[in-house]
Amino acid sequence: MSICNICQMLDIPEIHINGCGIADYPPGTTLGPRFLRDYEFVWIDRGECLWEPDGESISCPPGTVLLCQPGMRDEFIWDTATITRHGYLHFRFLTGLETVLPLWRPCPGADVLRPLLRHAVWLSSLDSTETDHLATLALRQALVWFINGHVSRSEQASTTRQHPVLERAFRTLRRRWAEEPLVPPEIATWAADSGVSRGHLSRVCRDHLAVTPQELLRYLRLDHGLTLLTRSNLKVQRISELCGFASPFHFSRCFKQTYGNSPSTLRQQVMDGKRIPPSPVAGLRRIRQQLADIRVDA
């Protein structure tokens, strides 16, 4: 299914949640066989289960999201060794849905799908017209991600992997930049911590990012400064300190060379509605987001 068709699902006018909740089962519990008359999302948070839809046999470890569908005869055999926790959400389309939907998705790591479904369950529990509407919106979004298959940050990261040397180099920045200020390491030290020579790190940076290691570190810090400048009321002096620059003058000079305006001028332009300038290095903001995620997880 194309992205356009998937996105059209957000405009489905009539969708109704029939029931939802969170269930804890003791070891060895079973469900079914049963005949489905509506759709049901089932997601596994703890324990495992064996799902048998229409004679198939699907092993479901924690993180699995299932979509049981009308006309299906299925059965669940829950974990025999431990308590199982799962969520469920029954729904139907009042106008019908002319498409074939996937049966299941693995959602390892920091997925977006299960939190959306849990949120829909919570909204439904509030039992008001307004929150019921919000619950259906969350459900529609969950359906889009379920069909699209882009359900996990870890999945997305695996499809855009960096060169192994750069991955190791960024892991060393994870340790160094776990907290501000973002003081740049010496290039020789950075290379050694990444398991390569200074020359090899420089070649990889030039070949894959078209910048030197020194430039990469400077651009990463400046981009962080750009975010602080446009998304906070921090003074330029404080931003320069947090980004590891020796002085506000040095920060401002490098900033203007990179983005074409002084920090104060660019801040005002963005407040007046001008777009934030593009990154000087392709993929730089994705790299910085990886480092930001790393810092949160550290």
C-alpha angles and dihedrals in degrees: 000000000000123000089246092055091046092051090051087067088074087067095056100132100202123045124141131197109220099187141326144178149132121275134195115201127194117236116290098020117152134196125203154299085235137164116234120224097173140023120280130189112208120184127186116223101164134017124005138269142191113233118199111191114179093338097314120121117220122179111217119198122183111299096037117133118200130194111206110196139206115275092025123127109208145162135202126212107190127208112296095203106047145018113282123216120194139159126223135192124184119201143156138201110236092202098041130248120246101202141085112248128205118256100220146356130202111229108192121176123350100001124175097210104070094047089053091051092046089050091052089051092050093048091050090052090061089069103212133122093244096050091043088058091049090049091056090050090053090047092052091051090049089053091052092053092042093054094040092050095219093121104134137053088216090057092051092048092052091057093053103042120165127228108287092246091053091047090055091045091053091048089058089052086052089064096040097044098040085118134018143295098069097218110180116238122233107270094234090051092046091051093047092049087052092052098248139092122265090249093052093049089050092051093049092049092049094044097046105026102021092232137093120252089253091053092046092054091047094049092048091053093044092050089052087050090051090055093049090046095053099033103043143038093238115138119249091247091057092046091052090053093049091050093052100249120150094231142356088252092057091046093048093048093051091043094054092046089054104038102024097241139066117263093253094048094048092047090055092046091054091047087053091055104267116143120256108258119256122260116267090224125054109246094009095127092049088053091049091048089054089053091047091051088048092053092051091050095044 
